[in-house]
Amino acid sequence: MAGGQPTLETARLILRPFQASDAPAVQRLAGAREIADTTLAIPHPYPDGAAAEWIATHAARFAAGTLAPFAVVTRADGLLVGATGLALVMAHAQAELGYWIGHADWGRGYATEAARALLDFGFRGLGLHRIQARHLTRNPASGRVMEKLGMRFEGIHRGAVLKWGTFEDLAQHAILVHEWLASLAAPAPAAPGAADAVRGRDPR
Ligand SMILES: CC(C)(COP(=O)(O)OP(=O)(O)OC[C@H]1O[C@@H](n2cnc3c(N)ncnc32)[C@H](O)[C@@H]1OP(=O)(O)O)[C@@H](O)C(=O)NCCC(=O)NCCS
């Protein structure tokens, strides 16, 4: 893709290209069983050297327009807390969203906050028409992230993946560019406590 990979900022997070020096943190965080358990491409146990090899592929894959991977770091202290990325199919102006957050930081809203910035980059920066995401049906936290992003549930792919010797179902969600733009234009929630009125639409 023309131009270098940008850095994206949110209220609490910075999404930046991975650096070789991130490899030990990636191995430590993504090497946890809790991360491998509900993802499809993360090896477990996580082999020495695999994180550095993975990071070394990023620049070429971004340039080729096939992957936009981002390290998720906190603005407060610059610590790596996770990863998010778009696997791109530019011929169809679409991408698949993926993310993981280190186990110690689950439940702080980081996945949603990071993915929201990435959706905006995908639609307004890359000109995508559709962004989809899939999760194992036994991983409702990921489904909830997709729901909070405004993605629409499209259905279940039964027995779609063989995970650690068991065939599992995948739930698919997606959002189209006009839906994303409409969500940006929607009025902000009135006040904390009006939770029912704004359910599924997190304030920025
Ligand atoms: C899925 C994952 C990325 C979520 O990260 P996170 O930073 O904790 O996500 P957020 O805090 O933004 O949102 C999580 C939501 O799931 C909800 N949740 C958590 N566990 C849940 C459960 N068992 N059932 C239903 N909802 C659940 C949380 O309450 C929260 O929703 P809320 O804001 O309405 O309360 C994280 O758990 C993870 O990295 N898992 C391992 C890797 C993975 O599964 N990646 C996704 C592959 S599809």
The ligand as a Gaussian input file, in Angstrom:
#p B3LYP/6-31G(d) Opt

LIG

0 1
 C      -11.698000     -11.382000      23.536000
 C      -10.723000     -10.380000      24.148000
 C       -9.868000      -9.762000      23.048000
 C      -11.534000      -9.278000      24.857000
 O      -10.623000      -8.288000      25.319000
 P      -11.071000      -7.198000      26.397000
 O      -10.085000      -6.086000      26.325000
 O      -11.300000      -7.862000      27.701000
 O      -12.479000      -6.740000      25.767000
 P      -13.390000      -5.512000      26.233000
 O      -13.071000      -5.194000      27.662000
 O      -13.271000      -4.433000      25.221000
 O      -14.860000      -6.135000      26.118000
 C      -15.139000      -7.406000      26.635000
 C      -16.645000      -7.559000      26.796000
 O      -16.959000      -8.947000      26.932000
 C      -17.715000      -9.124000      28.100000
 N      -17.473000     -10.477000      28.575000
 C      -16.373000     -10.970000      29.178000
 N      -16.540000     -12.273000      29.432000
 C      -17.771000     -12.614000      28.977000
 C      -18.520000     -13.808000      28.960000
 N      -18.044000     -14.949000      29.464000
 N      -19.753000     -13.781000      28.404000
 C      -20.254000     -12.631000      27.875000
 N      -19.577000     -11.464000      27.859000
 C      -18.365000     -11.460000      28.410000
 C      -17.232000      -8.051000      29.040000
 O      -18.132000      -7.852000      30.091000
 C      -17.175000      -6.881000      28.055000
 O      -18.446000      -6.399000      27.720000
 P      -19.103000      -5.103000      28.468000
 O      -18.206000      -3.942000      28.167000
 O      -20.458000      -4.994000      27.861000
 O      -19.111000      -5.404000      29.944000
 C       -9.813000     -11.058000      25.199000
 O      -10.593000     -11.787000      26.082000
 C       -8.770000     -11.965000      24.572000
 O       -7.701000     -11.525000      24.173000
 N       -9.090000     -13.281000      24.492000
 C       -8.144000     -14.255000      23.949000
 C       -7.882000     -14.027000      22.475000
 C       -9.174000     -13.987000      21.685000
 O      -10.110000     -14.713000      21.962000
 N       -9.205000     -13.112000      20.686000
 C      -10.365000     -12.975000      19.831000
 C      -10.433000     -14.079000      18.875000
 S      -11.958000     -14.008000      17.919000

